[in-house]
Amino acid sequence: MGTNYYVYVKLIDYCEHCKRGIDRLHVGKQSMGWKFLFKGDKEPMEFLLDNGRVSVKLDSMKAWIEFIKENHLQIEDEYGQAVTLEDFVFMVNGSSKGLSSCEYQGPKMTGCLETWNIVKDKHYNDNEGHDFCMDDFS
């Protein structure tokens, strides 16, 4: 069992009239016994935030934290419960001794080792050792 975490941002094509263009941006997932798995992207993404157009590459925990803090974004879990940035960082750091989805080689993760070998190139660790996945996951 796990819990996903999100922040809400306006996309570049946001429409003030109909409010279309608000995106729920997946920060990552905490699963029991595993390290927190961040959603990573090695390519810059663009958003329309309160301080204007922002281009950011969310490829490390440091980048995620700076993005959330600098833009005053609220983290929410998948049930709509707000999580403070301090509590979020505490949770992520508290999971650092769990299994790593970047290093796990067994078939339990995906059902078969062949499938894992196909997707493992989408996983990486940032400079601080945090787990990242460049693919969509829930």
C-alpha positions in Angstrom: 0.0 0.0 0.0 1.3 3.5 -0.8 0.3 7.1 -1.0 0.9 9.5 -3.9 1.8 13.2 -3.4 1.0 16.1 -5.7 1.2 19.9 -6.2 -1.1 21.9 -8.4 0.2 24.2 -11.1 -1.2 26.2 -14.0 0.0 25.1 -17.4 1.3 27.6 -20.0 -2.0 27.4 -21.9 -4.1 28.1 -18.7 -7.4 29.9 -19.5 -8.5 32.4 -16.9 -12.0 32.4 -18.2 -12.8 28.7 -18.0 -10.0 27.7 -15.5 -8.8 25.0 -17.9 -5.2 24.2 -17.7 -4.6 23.4 -14.0 -2.5 20.3 -13.7 -2.0 18.0 -10.8 1.8 17.4 -10.9 2.9 14.1 -9.4 5.7 14.6 -6.9 6.0 10.9 -6.1 4.9 8.0 -4.0 5.7 6.6 -0.5 5.1 2.9 -0.2 5.6 0.9 3.0 9.1 -0.6 3.1 10.4 1.3 0.1 12.3 4.6 -0.3 10.2 7.5 -1.5 10.0 7.4 -5.3 10.0 10.8 -7.0 8.6 11.5 -10.4 11.6 12.8 -12.3 12.1 14.5 -15.6 15.5 15.3 -17.1 13.9 17.8 -19.6 12.8 21.2 -18.4 9.0 21.8 -18.0 7.2 25.1 -18.2 4.5 26.4 -15.9 2.6 29.6 -15.4 2.9 30.4 -11.7 2.2 33.5 -9.6 5.6 34.9 -10.4 5.2 34.4 -14.1 6.4 31.8 -16.6 8.7 29.2 -14.9 11.0 26.6 -16.6 12.3 24.0 -14.2 14.0 20.6 -14.5 12.6 18.4 -11.7 15.4 15.8 -11.6 16.4 15.8 -8.0 14.9 16.1 -4.5 16.7 19.5 -4.2 15.0 20.7 -7.4 11.6 19.6 -6.2 12.0 21.2 -2.8 13.2 24.5 -4.3 10.4 24.5 -6.9 7.8 23.9 -4.2 9.3 26.4 -1.8 10.0 29.2 -4.2 6.6 29.1 -5.8 4.7 28.6 -2.5 3.0 25.4 -3.8 1.0 23.2 -1.5 1.7 19.5 -1.3 -1.3 17.3 -1.1 -1.7 13.5 -0.8 -3.9 11.6 -3.1 -6.8 12.0 -0.6 -6.6 15.8 -0.7 -4.9 16.2 2.7 -2.4 19.0 2.8 1.2 18.2 3.8 3.6 20.8 5.0 7.0 20.9 3.2 8.7 20.2 6.5 6.6 17.1 7.1 7.1 16.0 3.5 10.9 16.3 3.8 10.8 14.4 7.1 8.8 11.6 5.5 11.1 11.3 2.5 14.3 11.3 4.7 12.7 8.8 7.0 12.2 6.3 4.2 15.9 6.5 3.1 16.6 3.0 4.6 13.8 1.3 2.6 14.2 -0.8 -0.5 15.3 1.2 -3.6 13.2 0.8 -6.8 16.3 1.8 -8.7 18.4 -1.1 -7.3 15.8 -3.8 -6.8 16.3 -6.6 -9.3 13.7 -9.1 -8.2 10.5 -10.1 -9.9 8.2 -9.1 -7.1 8.2 -5.4 -8.2 6.6 -5.9 -11.6 5.6 -9.5 -11.7 8.4 -10.7 -14.0 12.1 -9.9 -14.3 11.8 -9.4 -18.1 9.4 -6.5 -17.5 11.7 -5.0 -14.9 14.7 -5.1 -17.3 12.7 -3.1 -19.9 11.7 -0.3 -17.4 14.9 -0.1 -15.3 16.5 2.5 -17.6 13.7 4.9 -16.6 14.9 4.8 -13.0 17.8 6.7 -11.5 19.2 8.1 -8.3 19.9 11.8 -7.8 23.2 13.0 -6.3 21.8 12.5 -2.8 20.7 8.9 -3.5 16.9 9.6 -3.8 15.0 7.3 -6.1 13.5 8.7 -9.3 11.3 7.4 -12.1 10.9 9.2 -15.4 7.8 7.1 -16.4 4.3 7.6 -15.1 3.4 5.5 -12.1 0.8 5.5 -9.4 
